[in-house]
Amino acid sequence: MRTISIQADKHLDQVMEEWLAHLLLAIPVGPDGIKFDGDLSNGTIVNHRAEGNWTVSFRPSPGGSRSRVYSNPYVVARVIIAREHESDAT
């Protein structure tokens, strides 16, 4: 599979966040997800396992310690871009 890397100029951050949120909304509910900036062992993994809930896991994630569930795709987009979890998952 081909990997696509995206880097926006600072004044386009809002555009990137908006369209990344659209991509997250398009992930069907199920076991499959999208890998960002890496692979299953060392990347950022996003799954949509339950309607309206996205799991973001920064790997490695021993025992799920670096995984968090979010209900807002715009928050998930910001988390992916920042490569760190937000303190308040809204």
PyMOL Python script that loads the backbone (N, CA, C, O; Angstrom):
from pymol import cmd

cmd.read_pdbstr("""\
ATOM      1  N   MET A   1       0.832  -1.174   0.000  1.00  0.00           N
ATOM      2  CA  MET A   1       0.000   0.000   0.000  1.00  0.00           C
ATOM      3  C   MET A   1       0.883   1.246   0.000  1.00  0.00           C
ATOM      4  O   MET A   1       1.959   1.254   0.599  1.00  0.00           O
ATOM      5  N   ARG A   2       0.438   2.260  -0.653  1.00  0.00           N
ATOM      6  CA  ARG A   2       1.169   3.513  -0.754  1.00  0.00           C
ATOM      7  C   ARG A   2       0.895   4.384   0.462  1.00  0.00           C
ATOM      8  O   ARG A   2      -0.238   4.447   0.939  1.00  0.00           O
ATOM      9  N   THR A   3       1.927   5.057   0.970  1.00  0.00           N
ATOM     10  CA  THR A   3       1.794   5.991   2.089  1.00  0.00           C
ATOM     11  C   THR A   3       1.792   7.407   1.545  1.00  0.00           C
ATOM     12  O   THR A   3       2.613   7.756   0.697  1.00  0.00           O
ATOM     13  N   ILE A   4       0.881   8.212   2.029  1.00  0.00           N
ATOM     14  CA  ILE A   4       0.791   9.616   1.631  1.00  0.00           C
ATOM     15  C   ILE A   4       1.107  10.476   2.834  1.00  0.00           C
ATOM     16  O   ILE A   4       0.507  10.302   3.894  1.00  0.00           O
ATOM     17  N   SER A   5       2.030  11.392   2.691  1.00  0.00           N
ATOM     18  CA  SER A   5       2.400  12.305   3.768  1.00  0.00           C
ATOM     19  C   SER A   5       1.865  13.694   3.441  1.00  0.00           C
ATOM     20  O   SER A   5       2.007  14.173   2.316  1.00  0.00           O
ATOM     21  N   ILE A   6       1.248  14.334   4.429  1.00  0.00           N
ATOM     22  CA  ILE A   6       0.664  15.660   4.220  1.00  0.00           C
ATOM     23  C   ILE A   6       1.260  16.633   5.226  1.00  0.00           C
ATOM     24  O   ILE A   6       1.313  16.346   6.422  1.00  0.00           O
ATOM     25  N   GLN A   7       1.699  17.759   4.747  1.00  0.00           N
ATOM     26  CA  GLN A   7       2.182  18.815   5.634  1.00  0.00           C
ATOM     27  C   GLN A   7       1.637  20.130   5.100  1.00  0.00           C
ATOM     28  O   GLN A   7       1.955  20.544   3.985  1.00  0.00           O
ATOM     29  N   ALA A   8       0.813  20.779   5.911  1.00  0.00           N
ATOM     30  CA  ALA A   8       0.179  22.028   5.485  1.00  0.00           C
ATOM     31  C   ALA A   8       0.953  23.233   6.017  1.00  0.00           C
ATOM     32  O   ALA A   8       1.560  23.173   7.086  1.00  0.00           O
ATOM     33  N   ASP A   9       0.921  24.320   5.260  1.00  0.00           N
ATOM     34  CA  ASP A   9       1.438  25.582   5.775  1.00  0.00           C
ATOM     35  C   ASP A   9       0.559  25.999   6.950  1.00  0.00           C
ATOM     36  O   ASP A   9      -0.626  25.670   6.979  1.00  0.00           O
ATOM     37  N   LYS A  10       1.120  26.714   7.910  1.00  0.00           N
ATOM     38  CA  LYS A  10       0.421  27.063   9.141  1.00  0.00           C
ATOM     39  C   LYS A  10      -0.951  27.688   8.877  1.00  0.00           C
ATOM     40  O   LYS A  10      -1.913  27.359   9.571  1.00  0.00           O
ATOM     41  N   HIS A  11      -1.062  28.575   7.900  1.00  0.00           N
ATOM     42  CA  HIS A  11      -2.343  29.240   7.647  1.00  0.00           C
ATOM     43  C   HIS A  11      -3.392  28.296   7.046  1.00  0.00           C
ATOM     44  O   HIS A  11      -4.551  28.680   6.891  1.00  0.00           O
ATOM     45  N   LEU A  12      -2.989  27.059   6.704  1.00  0.00           N
ATOM     46  CA  LEU A  12      -3.930  26.062   6.177  1.00  0.00           C
ATOM     47  C   LEU A  12      -4.247  24.970   7.201  1.00  0.00           C
ATOM     48  O   LEU A  12      -4.871  23.965   6.859  1.00  0.00           O
ATOM     49  N   ASP A  13      -3.821  25.159   8.453  1.00  0.00           N
ATOM     50  CA  ASP A  13      -4.099  24.154   9.491  1.00  0.00           C
ATOM     51  C   ASP A  13      -5.589  23.856   9.601  1.00  0.00           C
ATOM     52  O   ASP A  13      -5.970  22.694   9.746  1.00  0.00           O
ATOM     53  N   GLN A  14      -6.432  24.870   9.534  1.00  0.00           N
ATOM     54  CA  GLN A  14      -7.877  24.681   9.668  1.00  0.00           C
ATOM     55  C   GLN A  14      -8.425  23.834   8.516  1.00  0.00           C
ATOM     56  O   GLN A  14      -9.309  23.001   8.719  1.00  0.00           O
ATOM     57  N   VAL A  15      -7.902  24.049   7.316  1.00  0.00           N
ATOM     58  CA  VAL A  15      -8.331  23.258   6.153  1.00  0.00           C
ATOM     59  C   VAL A  15      -7.948  21.793   6.353  1.00  0.00           C
ATOM     60  O   VAL A  15      -8.749  20.895   6.092  1.00  0.00           O
ATOM     61  N   MET A  16      -6.722  21.556   6.815  1.00  0.00           N
ATOM     62  CA  MET A  16      -6.272  20.188   7.018  1.00  0.00           C
ATOM     63  C   MET A  16      -7.109  19.515   8.103  1.00  0.00           C
ATOM     64  O   MET A  16      -7.505  18.361   7.943  1.00  0.00           O
ATOM     65  N   GLU A  17      -7.382  20.209   9.195  1.00  0.00           N
ATOM     66  CA  GLU A  17      -8.203  19.646  10.266  1.00  0.00           C
ATOM     67  C   GLU A  17      -9.606  19.307   9.773  1.00  0.00           C
ATOM     68  O   GLU A  17     -10.140  18.243  10.090  1.00  0.00           O
ATOM     69  N   GLU A  18     -10.198  20.206   9.005  1.00  0.00           N
ATOM     70  CA  GLU A  18     -11.556  20.003   8.493  1.00  0.00           C
ATOM     71  C   GLU A  18     -11.629  18.753   7.611  1.00  0.00           C
ATOM     72  O   GLU A  18     -12.533  17.933   7.777  1.00  0.00           O
ATOM     73  N   TRP A  19     -10.699  18.602   6.688  1.00  0.00           N
ATOM     74  CA  TRP A  19     -10.768  17.475   5.767  1.00  0.00           C
ATOM     75  C   TRP A  19     -10.313  16.171   6.398  1.00  0.00           C
ATOM     76  O   TRP A  19     -10.750  15.096   5.987  1.00  0.00           O
ATOM     77  N   LEU A  20      -9.441  16.254   7.390  1.00  0.00           N
ATOM     78  CA  LEU A  20      -9.088  15.049   8.133  1.00  0.00           C
ATOM     79  C   LEU A  20     -10.297  14.554   8.923  1.00  0.00           C
ATOM     80  O   LEU A  20     -10.511  13.346   9.024  1.00  0.00           O
ATOM     81  N   ALA A  21     -11.085  15.462   9.482  1.00  0.00           N
ATOM     82  CA  ALA A  21     -12.319  15.089  10.185  1.00  0.00           C
ATOM     83  C   ALA A  21     -13.289  14.405   9.223  1.00  0.00           C
ATOM     84  O   ALA A  21     -13.950  13.440   9.605  1.00  0.00           O
ATOM     85  N   HIS A  22     -13.387  14.889   7.976  1.00  0.00           N
ATOM     86  CA  HIS A  22     -14.244  14.234   6.978  1.00  0.00           C
ATOM     87  C   HIS A  22     -13.759  12.816   6.690  1.00  0.00           C
ATOM     88  O   HIS A  22     -14.572  11.901   6.552  1.00  0.00           O
ATOM     89  N   LEU A  23     -12.461  12.627   6.601  1.00  0.00           N
ATOM     90  CA  LEU A  23     -11.901  11.293   6.382  1.00  0.00           C
ATOM     91  C   LEU A  23     -12.262  10.376   7.544  1.00  0.00           C
ATOM     92  O   LEU A  23     -12.634   9.223   7.325  1.00  0.00           O
ATOM     93  N   LEU A  24     -12.159  10.864   8.766  1.00  0.00           N
ATOM     94  CA  LEU A  24     -12.500  10.063   9.943  1.00  0.00           C
ATOM     95  C   LEU A  24     -13.968   9.673   9.948  1.00  0.00           C
ATOM     96  O   LEU A  24     -14.312   8.546  10.303  1.00  0.00           O
ATOM     97  N   LEU A  25     -14.838  10.599   9.555  1.00  0.00           N
ATOM     98  CA  LEU A  25     -16.268  10.303   9.485  1.00  0.00           C
ATOM     99  C   LEU A  25     -16.583   9.230   8.446  1.00  0.00           C
ATOM    100  O   LEU A  25     -17.591   8.532   8.553  1.00  0.00           O
ATOM    101  N   ALA A  26     -15.713   9.100   7.437  1.00  0.00           N
ATOM    102  CA  ALA A  26     -15.940   8.125   6.366  1.00  0.00           C
ATOM    103  C   ALA A  26     -15.473   6.720   6.739  1.00  0.00           C
ATOM    104  O   ALA A  26     -15.787   5.767   6.025  1.00  0.00           O
ATOM    105  N   ILE A  27     -14.726   6.564   7.844  1.00  0.00           N
ATOM    106  CA  ILE A  27     -14.283   5.231   8.252  1.00  0.00           C
ATOM    107  C   ILE A  27     -15.514   4.445   8.701  1.00  0.00           C
ATOM    108  O   ILE A  27     -16.213   4.875   9.618  1.00  0.00           O
ATOM    109  N   PRO A  28     -15.787   3.318   8.080  1.00  0.00           N
ATOM    110  CA  PRO A  28     -16.952   2.539   8.505  1.00  0.00           C
ATOM    111  C   PRO A  28     -16.728   1.943   9.894  1.00  0.00           C
ATOM    112  O   PRO A  28     -15.595   1.662  10.285  1.00  0.00           O
ATOM    113  N   VAL A  29     -17.817   1.755  10.628  1.00  0.00           N
ATOM    114  CA  VAL A  29     -17.730   1.096  11.928  1.00  0.00           C
ATOM    115  C   VAL A  29     -17.312  -0.351  11.694  1.00  0.00           C
ATOM    116  O   VAL A  29     -17.901  -1.045  10.866  1.00  0.00           O
ATOM    117  N   GLY A  30     -16.314  -0.796  12.412  1.00  0.00           N
ATOM    118  CA  GLY A  30     -15.816  -2.152  12.253  1.00  0.00           C
ATOM    119  C   GLY A  30     -14.410  -2.291  12.789  1.00  0.00           C
ATOM    120  O   GLY A  30     -13.888  -1.377  13.428  1.00  0.00           O
ATOM    121  N   PRO A  31     -13.797  -3.431  12.532  1.00  0.00           N
ATOM    122  CA  PRO A  31     -12.484  -3.705  13.110  1.00  0.00           C
ATOM    123  C   PRO A  31     -11.316  -3.022  12.396  1.00  0.00           C
ATOM    124  O   PRO A  31     -10.223  -2.925  12.954  1.00  0.00           O
ATOM    125  N   ASP A  32     -11.538  -2.552  11.179  1.00  0.00           N
ATOM    126  CA  ASP A  32     -10.446  -1.984  10.392  1.00  0.00           C
ATOM    127  C   ASP A  32     -10.262  -0.502  10.697  1.00  0.00           C
ATOM    128  O   ASP A  32     -11.207   0.187  11.080  1.00  0.00           O
ATOM    129  N   GLY A  33      -9.042  -0.026  10.523  1.00  0.00           N
ATOM    130  CA  GLY A  33      -8.756   1.373  10.799  1.00  0.00           C
ATOM    131  C   GLY A  33      -7.781   1.945   9.802  1.00  0.00           C
ATOM    132  O   GLY A  33      -7.501   1.337   8.768  1.00  0.00           O
ATOM    133  N   ILE A  34      -7.261   3.123  10.118  1.00  0.00           N
ATOM    134  CA  ILE A  34      -6.295   3.812   9.267  1.00  0.00           C
ATOM    135  C   ILE A  34      -5.024   4.031  10.073  1.00  0.00           C
ATOM    136  O   ILE A  34      -5.070   4.440  11.233  1.00  0.00           O
ATOM    137  N   LYS A  35      -3.886   3.752   9.440  1.00  0.00           N
ATOM    138  CA  LYS A  35      -2.585   3.975  10.054  1.00  0.00           C
ATOM    139  C   LYS A  35      -2.043   5.314   9.562  1.00  0.00           C
ATOM    140  O   LYS A  35      -2.012   5.580   8.361  1.00  0.00           O
ATOM    141  N   PHE A  36      -1.623   6.139  10.489  1.00  0.00           N
ATOM    142  CA  PHE A  36      -0.998   7.416  10.158  1.00  0.00           C
ATOM    143  C   PHE A  36       0.453   7.369  10.623  1.00  0.00           C
ATOM    144  O   PHE A  36       0.742   6.811  11.682  1.00  0.00           O
ATOM    145  N   ASP A  37       1.342   7.927   9.872  1.00  0.00           N
ATOM    146  CA  ASP A  37       2.769   8.094  10.191  1.00  0.00           C
ATOM    147  C   ASP A  37       3.430   6.873  10.828  1.00  0.00           C
ATOM    148  O   ASP A  37       4.098   6.993  11.855  1.00  0.00           O
ATOM    149  N   GLY A  38       3.251   5.728  10.235  1.00  0.00           N
ATOM    150  CA  GLY A  38       3.931   4.534  10.725  1.00  0.00           C
ATOM    151  C   GLY A  38       3.152   3.273  10.422  1.00  0.00           C
ATOM    152  O   GLY A  38       2.345   3.222   9.494  1.00  0.00           O
ATOM    153  N   ASP A  39       3.414   2.253  11.230  1.00  0.00           N
ATOM    154  CA  ASP A  39       2.713   0.989  11.023  1.00  0.00           C
ATOM    155  C   ASP A  39       2.093   0.541  12.336  1.00  0.00           C
ATOM    156  O   ASP A  39       2.026   1.318  13.289  1.00  0.00           O
ATOM    157  N   LEU A  40       1.643  -0.701  12.395  1.00  0.00           N
ATOM    158  CA  LEU A  40       0.953  -1.196  13.587  1.00  0.00           C
ATOM    159  C   LEU A  40       1.818  -1.157  14.845  1.00  0.00           C
ATOM    160  O   LEU A  40       1.291  -1.051  15.952  1.00  0.00           O
ATOM    161  N   SER A  41       3.123  -1.241  14.687  1.00  0.00           N
ATOM    162  CA  SER A  41       3.985  -1.286  15.872  1.00  0.00           C
ATOM    163  C   SER A  41       4.502   0.081  16.309  1.00  0.00           C
ATOM    164  O   SER A  41       4.888   0.244  17.466  1.00  0.00           O
ATOM    165  N   ASN A  42       4.518   1.066  15.414  1.00  0.00           N
ATOM    166  CA  ASN A  42       5.117   2.346  15.803  1.00  0.00           C
ATOM    167  C   ASN A  42       4.434   3.570  15.204  1.00  0.00           C
ATOM    168  O   ASN A  42       5.066   4.620  15.084  1.00  0.00           O
ATOM    169  N   GLY A  43       3.190   3.466  14.832  1.00  0.00           N
ATOM    170  CA  GLY A  43       2.503   4.593  14.205  1.00  0.00           C
ATOM    171  C   GLY A  43       1.340   5.103  15.028  1.00  0.00           C
ATOM    172  O   GLY A  43       1.198   4.780  16.207  1.00  0.00           O
ATOM    173  N   THR A  44       0.524   5.895  14.394  1.00  0.00           N
ATOM    174  CA  THR A  44      -0.727   6.390  14.962  1.00  0.00           C
ATOM    175  C   THR A  44      -1.845   5.623  14.273  1.00  0.00           C
ATOM    176  O   THR A  44      -1.971   5.671  13.049  1.00  0.00           O
ATOM    177  N   ILE A  45      -2.657   4.917  15.051  1.00  0.00           N
ATOM    178  CA  ILE A  45      -3.722   4.080  14.509  1.00  0.00           C
ATOM    179  C   ILE A  45      -5.063   4.644  14.953  1.00  0.00           C
ATOM    180  O   ILE A  45      -5.251   4.962  16.127  1.00  0.00           O
ATOM    181  N   VAL A  46      -6.007   4.769  13.998  1.00  0.00           N
ATOM    182  CA  VAL A  46      -7.352   5.252  14.326  1.00  0.00           C
ATOM    183  C   VAL A  46      -8.357   4.208  13.869  1.00  0.00           C
ATOM    184  O   VAL A  46      -8.352   3.787  12.712  1.00  0.00           O
ATOM    185  N   ASN A  47      -9.224   3.795  14.799  1.00  0.00           N
ATOM    186  CA  ASN A  47     -10.298   2.850  14.509  1.00  0.00           C
ATOM    187  C   ASN A  47     -11.640   3.480  14.859  1.00  0.00           C
ATOM    188  O   ASN A  47     -11.732   4.343  15.732  1.00  0.00           O
ATOM    189  N   HIS A  48     -12.673   3.032  14.159  1.00  0.00           N
ATOM    190  CA  HIS A  48     -14.058   3.474  14.409  1.00  0.00           C
ATOM    191  C   HIS A  48     -14.848   2.219  14.751  1.00  0.00           C
ATOM    192  O   HIS A  48     -15.659   1.752  13.952  1.00  0.00           O
ATOM    193  N   ARG A  49     -14.610   1.674  15.946  1.00  0.00           N
ATOM    194  CA  ARG A  49     -15.189   0.380  16.336  1.00  0.00           C
ATOM    195  C   ARG A  49     -16.626   0.481  16.812  1.00  0.00           C
ATOM    196  O   ARG A  49     -17.359  -0.507  16.771  1.00  0.00           O
ATOM    197  N   ALA A  50     -17.042   1.659  17.263  1.00  0.00           N
ATOM    198  CA  ALA A  50     -18.426   1.868  17.709  1.00  0.00           C
ATOM    199  C   ALA A  50     -18.916   3.183  17.123  1.00  0.00           C
ATOM    200  O   ALA A  50     -18.154   4.144  17.017  1.00  0.00           O
ATOM    201  N   GLU A  51     -20.176   3.225  16.746  1.00  0.00           N
ATOM    202  CA  GLU A  51     -20.748   4.426  16.125  1.00  0.00           C
ATOM    203  C   GLU A  51     -20.466   5.662  16.983  1.00  0.00           C
ATOM    204  O   GLU A  51     -20.818   5.711  18.161  1.00  0.00           O
ATOM    205  N   GLY A  52     -19.828   6.652  16.369  1.00  0.00           N
ATOM    206  CA  GLY A  52     -19.565   7.915  17.052  1.00  0.00           C
ATOM    207  C   GLY A  52     -18.392   7.906  18.012  1.00  0.00           C
ATOM    208  O   GLY A  52     -18.201   8.868  18.756  1.00  0.00           O
ATOM    209  N   ASN A  53     -17.599   6.837  18.015  1.00  0.00           N
ATOM    210  CA  ASN A  53     -16.423   6.758  18.884  1.00  0.00           C
ATOM    211  C   ASN A  53     -15.214   6.303  18.081  1.00  0.00           C
ATOM    212  O   ASN A  53     -15.234   5.244  17.454  1.00  0.00           O
ATOM    213  N   TRP A  54     -14.168   7.108  18.105  1.00  0.00           N
ATOM    214  CA  TRP A  54     -12.929   6.789  17.419  1.00  0.00           C
ATOM    215  C   TRP A  54     -11.855   6.532  18.452  1.00  0.00           C
ATOM    216  O   TRP A  54     -11.682   7.315  19.386  1.00  0.00           O
ATOM    217  N   THR A  55     -11.133   5.433  18.287  1.00  0.00           N
ATOM    218  CA  THR A  55     -10.015   5.105  19.173  1.00  0.00           C
ATOM    219  C   THR A  55      -8.728   5.534  18.486  1.00  0.00           C
ATOM    220  O   THR A  55      -8.453   5.135  17.355  1.00  0.00           O
ATOM    221  N   VAL A  56      -7.940   6.354  19.182  1.00  0.00           N
ATOM    222  CA  VAL A  56      -6.637   6.787  18.689  1.00  0.00           C
ATOM    223  C   VAL A  56      -5.585   6.103  19.551  1.00  0.00           C
ATOM    224  O   VAL A  56      -5.614   6.207  20.778  1.00  0.00           O
ATOM    225  N   SER A  57      -4.664   5.408  18.909  1.00  0.00           N
ATOM    226  CA  SER A  57      -3.608   4.702  19.616  1.00  0.00           C
ATOM    227  C   SER A  57      -2.259   5.124  19.044  1.00  0.00           C
ATOM    228  O   SER A  57      -1.994   4.963  17.853  1.00  0.00           O
ATOM    229  N   PHE A  58      -1.416   5.662  19.913  1.00  0.00           N
ATOM    230  CA  PHE A  58      -0.044   5.976  19.531  1.00  0.00           C
ATOM    231  C   PHE A  58       0.807   4.779  19.911  1.00  0.00           C
ATOM    232  O   PHE A  58       0.874   4.407  21.083  1.00  0.00           O
ATOM    233  N   ARG A  59       1.457   4.174  18.926  1.00  0.00           N
ATOM    234  CA  ARG A  59       2.225   2.951  19.136  1.00  0.00           C
ATOM    235  C   ARG A  59       3.710   3.258  19.273  1.00  0.00           C
ATOM    236  O   ARG A  59       4.207   4.190  18.641  1.00  0.00           O
ATOM    237  N   PRO A  60       4.423   2.490  20.085  1.00  0.00           N
ATOM    238  CA  PRO A  60       3.919   1.371  20.864  1.00  0.00           C
ATOM    239  C   PRO A  60       3.010   1.860  21.995  1.00  0.00           C
ATOM    240  O   PRO A  60       3.167   2.961  22.522  1.00  0.00           O
ATOM    241  N   SER A  61       2.064   1.005  22.339  1.00  0.00           N
ATOM    242  CA  SER A  61       1.074   1.325  23.366  1.00  0.00           C
ATOM    243  C   SER A  61       0.918   0.120  24.296  1.00  0.00           C
ATOM    244  O   SER A  61      -0.061  -0.620  24.193  1.00  0.00           O
ATOM    245  N   PRO A  62       1.878  -0.078  25.201  1.00  0.00           N
ATOM    246  CA  PRO A  62       1.825  -1.260  26.070  1.00  0.00           C
ATOM    247  C   PRO A  62       0.519  -1.328  26.859  1.00  0.00           C
ATOM    248  O   PRO A  62       0.191  -0.414  27.616  1.00  0.00           O
ATOM    249  N   GLY A  63      -0.207  -2.400  26.676  1.00  0.00           N
ATOM    250  CA  GLY A  63      -1.457  -2.593  27.407  1.00  0.00           C
ATOM    251  C   GLY A  63      -2.506  -1.526  27.130  1.00  0.00           C
ATOM    252  O   GLY A  63      -3.400  -1.315  27.949  1.00  0.00           O
ATOM    253  N   GLY A  64      -2.411  -0.849  25.983  1.00  0.00           N
ATOM    254  CA  GLY A  64      -3.383   0.189  25.637  1.00  0.00           C
ATOM    255  C   GLY A  64      -3.167   1.499  26.374  1.00  0.00           C
ATOM    256  O   GLY A  64      -4.046   2.360  26.381  1.00  0.00           O
ATOM    257  N   SER A  65      -1.996   1.658  26.998  1.00  0.00           N
ATOM    258  CA  SER A  65      -1.735   2.849  27.812  1.00  0.00           C
ATOM    259  C   SER A  65      -1.682   4.143  27.006  1.00  0.00           C
ATOM    260  O   SER A  65      -1.850   5.224  27.570  1.00  0.00           O
ATOM    261  N   ARG A  66      -1.452   4.052  25.708  1.00  0.00           N
ATOM    262  CA  ARG A  66      -1.386   5.248  24.873  1.00  0.00           C
ATOM    263  C   ARG A  66      -2.555   5.312  23.903  1.00  0.00           C
ATOM    264  O   ARG A  66      -2.457   5.897  22.824  1.00  0.00           O
ATOM    265  N   SER A  67      -3.670   4.694  24.310  1.00  0.00           N
ATOM    266  CA  SER A  67      -4.896   4.704  23.511  1.00  0.00           C
ATOM    267  C   SER A  67      -5.960   5.512  24.247  1.00  0.00           C
ATOM    268  O   SER A  67      -6.042   5.501  25.475  1.00  0.00           O
ATOM    269  N   ARG A  68      -6.775   6.215  23.454  1.00  0.00           N
ATOM    270  CA  ARG A  68      -7.878   6.970  24.046  1.00  0.00           C
ATOM    271  C   ARG A  68      -9.026   7.010  23.051  1.00  0.00           C
ATOM    272  O   ARG A  68      -8.809   6.995  21.839  1.00  0.00           O
ATOM    273  N   VAL A  69     -10.246   7.061  23.567  1.00  0.00           N
ATOM    274  CA  VAL A  69     -11.452   7.103  22.740  1.00  0.00           C
ATOM    275  C   VAL A  69     -12.001   8.525  22.750  1.00  0.00           C
ATOM    276  O   VAL A  69     -12.100   9.165  23.797  1.00  0.00           O
ATOM    277  N   TYR A  70     -12.356   9.003  21.559  1.00  0.00           N
ATOM    278  CA  TYR A  70     -12.915  10.337  21.385  1.00  0.00           C
ATOM    279  C   TYR A  70     -14.249  10.232  20.655  1.00  0.00           C
ATOM    280  O   TYR A  70     -14.452   9.327  19.847  1.00  0.00           O
ATOM    281  N   SER A  71     -15.151  11.156  20.942  1.00  0.00           N
ATOM    282  CA  SER A  71     -16.457  11.154  20.277  1.00  0.00           C
ATOM    283  C   SER A  71     -16.601  12.290  19.276  1.00  0.00           C
ATOM    284  O   SER A  71     -17.645  12.410  18.634  1.00  0.00           O
ATOM    285  N   ASN A  72     -15.597  13.112  19.130  1.00  0.00           N
ATOM    286  CA  ASN A  72     -15.655  14.254  18.219  1.00  0.00           C
ATOM    287  C   ASN A  72     -14.563  14.103  17.155  1.00  0.00           C
ATOM    288  O   ASN A  72     -13.380  14.112  17.494  1.00  0.00           O
ATOM    289  N   PRO A  73     -14.935  13.964  15.867  1.00  0.00           N
ATOM    290  CA  PRO A  73     -13.923  13.757  14.833  1.00  0.00           C
ATOM    291  C   PRO A  73     -12.968  14.945  14.672  1.00  0.00           C
ATOM    292  O   PRO A  73     -11.840  14.770  14.212  1.00  0.00           O
ATOM    293  N   TYR A  74     -13.404  16.134  15.041  1.00  0.00           N
ATOM    294  CA  TYR A  74     -12.517  17.300  14.951  1.00  0.00           C
ATOM    295  C   TYR A  74     -11.432  17.241  16.023  1.00  0.00           C
ATOM    296  O   TYR A  74     -10.294  17.647  15.785  1.00  0.00           O
ATOM    297  N   VAL A  75     -11.786  16.734  17.202  1.00  0.00           N
ATOM    298  CA  VAL A  75     -10.787  16.519  18.255  1.00  0.00           C
ATOM    299  C   VAL A  75      -9.807  15.441  17.809  1.00  0.00           C
ATOM    300  O   VAL A  75      -8.600  15.577  18.003  1.00  0.00           O
ATOM    301  N   VAL A  76     -10.323  14.372  17.212  1.00  0.00           N
ATOM    302  CA  VAL A  76      -9.455  13.305  16.707  1.00  0.00           C
ATOM    303  C   VAL A  76      -8.491  13.873  15.669  1.00  0.00           C
ATOM    304  O   VAL A  76      -7.304  13.545  15.691  1.00  0.00           O
ATOM    305  N   ALA A  77      -8.975  14.711  14.765  1.00  0.00           N
ATOM    306  CA  ALA A  77      -8.110  15.325  13.750  1.00  0.00           C
ATOM    307  C   ALA A  77      -6.990  16.126  14.412  1.00  0.00           C
ATOM    308  O   ALA A  77      -5.831  16.022  14.009  1.00  0.00           O
ATOM    309  N   ARG A  78      -7.329  16.925  15.428  1.00  0.00           N
ATOM    310  CA  ARG A  78      -6.304  17.720  16.131  1.00  0.00           C
ATOM    311  C   ARG A  78      -5.300  16.820  16.838  1.00  0.00           C
ATOM    312  O   ARG A  78      -4.106  17.119  16.859  1.00  0.00           O
ATOM    313  N   VAL A  79      -5.779  15.710  17.422  1.00  0.00           N
ATOM    314  CA  VAL A  79      -4.899  14.762  18.117  1.00  0.00           C
ATOM    315  C   VAL A  79      -3.927  14.131  17.123  1.00  0.00           C
ATOM    316  O   VAL A  79      -2.737  14.008  17.412  1.00  0.00           O
ATOM    317  N   ILE A  80      -4.424  13.734  15.964  1.00  0.00           N
ATOM    318  CA  ILE A  80      -3.555  13.138  14.942  1.00  0.00           C
ATOM    319  C   ILE A  80      -2.505  14.136  14.490  1.00  0.00           C
ATOM    320  O   ILE A  80      -1.329  13.791  14.375  1.00  0.00           O
ATOM    321  N   ILE A  81      -2.917  15.371  14.231  1.00  0.00           N
ATOM    322  CA  ILE A  81      -1.988  16.402  13.762  1.00  0.00           C
ATOM    323  C   ILE A  81      -0.936  16.698  14.825  1.00  0.00           C
ATOM    324  O   ILE A  81       0.248  16.817  14.509  1.00  0.00           O
ATOM    325  N   ALA A  82      -1.361  16.819  16.088  1.00  0.00           N
ATOM    326  CA  ALA A  82      -0.440  17.161  17.174  1.00  0.00           C
ATOM    327  C   ALA A  82       0.400  15.968  17.631  1.00  0.00           C
ATOM    328  O   ALA A  82       1.438  16.144  18.269  1.00  0.00           O
ATOM    329  N   ARG A  83      -0.055  14.739  17.301  1.00  0.00           N
ATOM    330  CA  ARG A  83       0.603  13.505  17.735  1.00  0.00           C
ATOM    331  C   ARG A  83       0.678  13.405  19.254  1.00  0.00           C
ATOM    332  O   ARG A  83       1.644  12.892  19.818  1.00  0.00           O
ATOM    333  N   GLU A  84      -0.372  13.911  19.895  1.00  0.00           N
ATOM    334  CA  GLU A  84      -0.489  13.740  21.348  1.00  0.00           C
ATOM    335  C   GLU A  84      -1.957  13.854  21.731  1.00  0.00           C
ATOM    336  O   GLU A  84      -2.728  14.558  21.080  1.00  0.00           O
ATOM    337  N   HIS A  85      -2.332  13.156  22.789  1.00  0.00           N
ATOM    338  CA  HIS A  85      -3.718  13.162  23.236  1.00  0.00           C
ATOM    339  C   HIS A  85      -4.075  14.491  23.888  1.00  0.00           C
ATOM    340  O   HIS A  85      -3.245  15.125  24.539  1.00  0.00           O
ATOM    341  N   GLU A  86      -5.328  14.899  23.699  1.00  0.00           N
ATOM    342  CA  GLU A  86      -5.832  16.074  24.396  1.00  0.00           C
ATOM    343  C   GLU A  86      -6.210  15.653  25.815  1.00  0.00           C
ATOM    344  O   GLU A  86      -6.580  14.502  26.051  1.00  0.00           O
ATOM    345  N   SER A  87      -6.117  16.576  26.741  1.00  0.00           N
ATOM    346  CA  SER A  87      -6.415  16.241  28.134  1.00  0.00           C
ATOM    347  C   SER A  87      -7.912  16.050  28.353  1.00  0.00           C
ATOM    348  O   SER A  87      -8.317  15.292  29.234  1.00  0.00           O
ATOM    349  N   ASP A  88      -8.739  16.732  27.555  1.00  0.00           N
ATOM    350  CA  ASP A  88     -10.194  16.602  27.688  1.00  0.00           C
ATOM    351  C   ASP A  88     -10.749  16.033  26.394  1.00  0.00           C
ATOM    352  O   ASP A  88     -10.844  16.744  25.394  1.00  0.00           O
ATOM    353  N   ALA A  89     -11.116  14.756  26.401  1.00  0.00           N
ATOM    354  CA  ALA A  89     -11.659  14.108  25.201  1.00  0.00           C
ATOM    355  C   ALA A  89     -13.121  14.450  25.070  1.00  0.00           C
ATOM    356  O   ALA A  89     -13.968  13.828  25.711  1.00  0.00           O
ATOM    357  N   THR A  90     -13.433  15.450  24.231  1.00  0.00           N
ATOM    358  CA  THR A  90     -14.815  15.882  24.056  1.00  0.00           C
ATOM    359  C   THR A  90     -15.361  15.379  22.751  1.00  0.00           C
ATOM    360  O   THR A  90     -16.518  15.643  22.424  1.00  0.00           O
TER     361      THR A  90
END
""", "prot")
cmd.dss("prot")
cmd.show_as("cartoon", "prot")
cmd.util.cbc("prot")
cmd.orient("prot")
